[in-house]
Amino acid sequence: INCVVMKGFNDDELSDFVRMSEDRFDGDVDIRFIEWMPFNDNGWNTSRFLSYVDMMDKISNEGKMPMERIGDGPNDTTKWWRVQPGLDNNGGKSRVGFITSMSEHFCSSCNRLRITADGKIKVCLFGSNEKEVSLRDIMRNHQHDDPKLQEEELGKVIYAAVQKKTLALGGHENAEGIAKAADNRPMTLIGG
């Protein structure tokens, strides 16, 4: 279950989600809490933003569920934890993840590419619309009848797009910079 967390909106439900995963699903369902990210038209602002550290504090202290770190994959976008087993909770059955795109970005290990619904490649979730390349148009207007040449051409375009990927956050310094630039699609038009 993925849950985007917003201060003053649903941040009082974090522990409830963890308990649900532990009790109702007996650890068979992972919970991932996602830091609210700025996208065009979603009204992002710092006053409603809740960081990963603050989420952890709410679960551990307010929810009385101490957490322990467990391993992540090499290119994982999620920091994985679990409730410590024992104490008054049964704990330890479910993985609880945090996607920390804003407070502790993972850009240096990100290997994600996205193809939007209209056929454009995005090499960074926070990259501007101008950096997108239309794979759809290239495929529709192919220059070669030979499928192998077509595939090579497409591969070169994808490689060139990836080479233009910026170091972090789509070339923006921080979340406020992403919000201020307002040069990205709404998440509903990116897909994910």
Residue, then its C-alpha position, 0 to 999 in steps of 0.5 A: i500500500n502506497c500512502v502520500v503523507m501530508k501534514g495536517f491531512n493524514d499524518d495522524e494515520l501513519s501508525d494505523f496503517v502500520r498496525m493494519s499491515e501487521d494485524r489485518f494482513d499479518g505482514d503480507v502487505d508492505i506499507r510505503f509512506i511517500e513524502w509529498m512531492p511538488f508537481n504542477d497543480n498539486g498545491w505543494n508547499t512546505s507547511r504541509f510537507l512531512s519529512y521521513v524523519d518526522m514520519m518515523d518519529k510519529i510511528s515510533n513515539e506517538g504510535k509506540m512502535p519502535m522501528e528497526r532498519i532492514g536492508d534495501g536493494p541496490n537501486d531501491t527508492t525505498k528505505w525499509w524498516r519494520v516494527q521491532p518484534g516483541l514489546d506490547n506489539n507483535g511487530g516484525k511481520s511487515r515491511v514499512g517503507f519510506i520514499t524520501s525523494m525530498s528530504e533525503h533524495f536517492c538520485s545518485s542510485c536511481n535507475r528509473l526511466r518512465i514512459t509517459a502515456d503520450g509516449k515521452i521518456k522522462v529520465c527524472l521524475f522532477g525533470s522539466n517537460e522540455k527534457e522529455v523526448s517523444l519515443r512515440d513520434i520516433m517510432r511512428n515516423h521511423q526512417h528505416d524498414d529494417p526493424k534492427l536499424q529502427e531499434e538501434e536508432l531508438g536505442k541511441v535516442i534513449y541513450a542520449a536522453v539518459q546522458k542529459k539526466t541531471l545530478a539531482l532532482g531534475g536540476h532543481e536544488n530542492a523541493e522549493g525549487i521544483a515547486k517554484a519552477a513549475d515546469n513539470r507535468p502533474m503526476t497524473l500525466i506522468g504515470g508511475 
